[in-house]
Amino acid sequence: MISKLHYITQEMIDFTHSQLAEEVCKGGADWIQLRVKNKSKDQFLKIALETQMICKKYNAKLIINDNVEIAKEINADGVHLGKTDLHPAKARDILGKNFIIGCSANTYEDILYLSSYKIDYIGLGPYRFTLTKENISPVIGLEGYGKIINKCKNAEISIPVIVIGGINFNDIDILLEKGIYGVAISSAINFAKNKQTQTKKIINKINKFGYAKP
């Protein structure tokens, strides 16, 4: 089952990746994407193992951003691949059928292409400009998401689409109303004074929206 909240770690001064993961897991998150940048393999591996311990403690899935090698070595739950990362077909060959594979997309054409491969979800973005990601693709915006989701429905593409890129608490309702499956959030949780409380608020908003729908 693909979670409707994908939490993404980031480099912070006062918290390690594993500490961030524990805060959001305490708040009810069950999907942690570990995003580690500009580290050696040994450093990445250490961070990944520490974060995996937290995920196992709270029965949360651990998705490794970009790095198929690390995901396989620690037997993570999955990997998220950017547009310039390893091709999803090659990743599937390396990781096997039981690993979760998600891929980044910026257009309907990207989704159409990716949906022909054995992947589990698509991260579509960015919603708005964000400083947490380098080499950002063109911003999609709310209207753009509506158009892309409608095209997916007309083409009977049912793969879960997760919105990513600069999403804050007040964006959740309007995005879900567009038919989006879920949201990926980083800074809106990481820079909250109380990360647990913020995570709970986000999950409650997602759940209430779902329950309100037929």
Protein Blocks (a to p, Z undefined) as FASTA:
>chain_A
ZZfbdcdddddfkbcfklmmmmmmmnopabdcdddehiafklmmmmmmmmmmmmmmnopa
cddehilmlmmmnopabdcddfklccfklmmmmnommbccddddfbfklmmmmmmpccfb
dcdddfbdcfkbghiacdebjmlmmmmmmmmmmnopabdcddeehiafklmmmmmmnopa
bdcdfklmmmpmblmlmmmmmmmmmmmmmmmpZZ
